[in-house]
Amino acid sequence: MNQHYFSETPTGEMRLRDIEVILAGETRTVSTAGGVFSPEHLDRGTEILLTTLRDIEADGTGDAGPILDIGCGWGPIALDAALANPETPVWAVDVNERSRELTAANAARLGLTNVHVAAPEDVPADLKFAQIRSNPPIRVGKEVLHEILTAWLPRLVSGGSAYLVVAKHLGADSLQKWIATSFEDLSVERIARSKGFHIIEAIND
């Protein structure tokens, strides 16, 4: 289990590899390594989430204010957000220290100064977010996943929105129902689905 992507300290040597991915509509070269989520390519769920978010921003319905990426991995969601919104603070949070190191290195490589990489406990307690964007770590189990979302979803500003991508076979429908019943201030709906993945939107009314 120490090697799994949601471990705090992956064991083994960190062997960097470069991959090319589409972020903010352009091909970018980033570094990844074993011991983090999807080190060899941009995973399908995250790709679908980023495409959906680009459509939202193109419609001019994006939110102005800090953006949070929960479980940033090597950084695709946070990097995409920072590239598309260069004046907006983007917080990339992960329990995995290797993930944080890679995200920080990739942000520097792309010349991004608006990415703040942190362990969950190091995010200022009074900081609120206009958006939360995440491919959440479903495989940690429902109890831990619910704890993660219970910690972060209440930190949306009024009118703020969360966008989560979840595979249907990993419980997208049940997670959507849980969010809707657990957070009375949030309006929850599925706004997109593609290739077995659902995009869940939760807006703080």
Residue pairs with C-beta under 8 A, 6 or more apart in sequence:
1 7
2 9
2 10
2 11
3 10
3 11
3 12
3 34
3 35
4 10
5 35
5 36
5 37
5 38
5 73
5 96
5 99
5 137
6 37
6 71
6 95
6 96
6 137
6 139
6 140
7 35
7 95
7 96
8 95
8 96
8 97
9 96
9 97
9 98
10 34
10 35
10 36
10 96
10 97
10 98
11 35
12 34
12 35
14 33
14 34
14 35
14 98
14 101
15 33
15 34
16 31
16 32
16 33
17 31
17 32
17 33
17 39
17 40
18 29
18 30
18 31
18 32
19 29
19 30
19 32
19 40
19 41
19 42
20 27
20 28
20 29
21 27
21 28
21 30
21 41
21 42
21 76
22 28
22 42
22 47
22 50
23 30
23 50
23 76
23 79
23 80
23 83
24 54
24 79
24 80
24 83
24 84
25 54
26 83
28 79
28 83
28 110
29 109
30 74
30 75
30 76
30 79
30 106
30 109
30 110
31 74
31 102
31 105
31 106
31 109
32 39
32 40
32 74
32 102
33 39
33 74
33 98
33 102
35 96
35 98
36 73
36 74
36 96
36 98
36 99
36 102
37 43
37 71
37 73
37 74
37 99
37 135
37 137
38 46
38 73
38 74
39 74
42 76
43 135
44 195
44 197
45 135
45 165
45 166
45 167
45 197
46 76
46 77
46 135
46 165
48 165
48 192
48 194
48 195
48 197
48 199
49 77
49 133
49 135
49 163
49 165
49 197
49 199
50 76
50 77
50 80
51 194
52 163
52 165
52 191
52 192
52 199
53 62
53 80
53 81
53 133
53 163
54 84
56 62
56 163
57 84
62 85
62 131
63 130
63 131
63 159
63 160
63 161
64 88
64 130
65 88
65 128
65 129
65 130
65 131
65 157
65 160
66 88
66 89
66 90
66 91
66 127
66 128
66 129
66 130
66 131
67 78
67 81
67 85
67 88
67 89
67 90
67 91
67 129
67 130
67 131
67 132
67 133
68 90
68 91
68 93
68 123
68 129
68 131
68 132
68 133
68 134
68 152
68 155
69 75
69 77
69 78
69 81
69 90
69 91
69 92
69 93
69 132
69 133
69 134
70 93
70 132
70 134
70 136
70 148
70 152
71 93
71 94
71 99
71 134
71 135
71 136
71 137
71 148
72 78
72 92
72 93
72 94
72 99
72 100
72 103
72 117
73 94
73 96
73 99
73 102
73 103
73 135
74 99
74 102
74 103
74 106
75 92
75 99
75 102
75 103
75 106
75 107
75 115
77 92
77 133
77 134
77 135
78 90
78 91
78 92
78 103
78 107
78 115
78 117
79 103
79 106
79 107
79 110
79 112
79 115
81 88
81 90
81 131
81 133
82 88
82 90
82 107
82 110
82 112
82 114
82 115
83 110
83 112
85 114
86 112
86 114
87 114
88 114
89 114
89 116
90 114
90 115
90 116
91 116
91 117
91 118
91 123
91 127
91 129
92 100
92 103
92 107
92 115
92 116
92 117
92 118
93 117
93 118
93 119
93 120
93 123
94 100
94 103
94 119
94 120
95 119
95 120
97 119
100 117
100 118
100 119
103 115
103 117
104 115
104 117
107 115
107 117
120 151
127 155
128 155
128 156
128 157
128 160
129 152
129 155
129 156
129 157
129 160
130 156
130 157
130 159
130 160
130 161
131 156
131 160
131 161
131 162
131 163
132 152
132 153
132 155
132 156
132 160
132 161
132 162
132 163
132 164
133 162
133 163
134 162
134 163
134 164
134 165
135 164
135 165
136 145
136 148
136 149
136 164
136 166
137 144
137 145
137 148
138 145
138 166
138 167
138 170
138 171
138 175
139 170
140 148
142 171
145 175
146 178
146 182
149 179
150 182
153 162
153 179
153 183
153 186
153 202
154 183
156 162
156 186
156 202
156 204
157 204
158 204
158 205
159 203
159 204
159 205
160 203
160 204
161 201
161 202
161 203
161 204
162 186
162 200
162 201
162 202
162 203
163 191
163 199
163 200
163 201
164 175
164 199
164 200
164 202
165 197
165 198
165 199
165 200
166 172
166 175
166 176
166 197
166 198
166 200
167 196
167 197
167 198
168 193
168 196
168 197
168 198
169 196
172 190
172 197
172 198
172 200
173 198
175 200
176 188
176 189
176 190
176 198
176 200
179 186
179 188
179 200
179 202
180 186
180 188
183 202
185 204
185 205
186 202
186 203
186 204
186 205
187 202
187 203
187 205
188 200
188 201
188 202
188 203
189 200
189 201
190 198
190 199
190 200
190 201
191 199
191 200
191 201
192 198
192 199
193 199
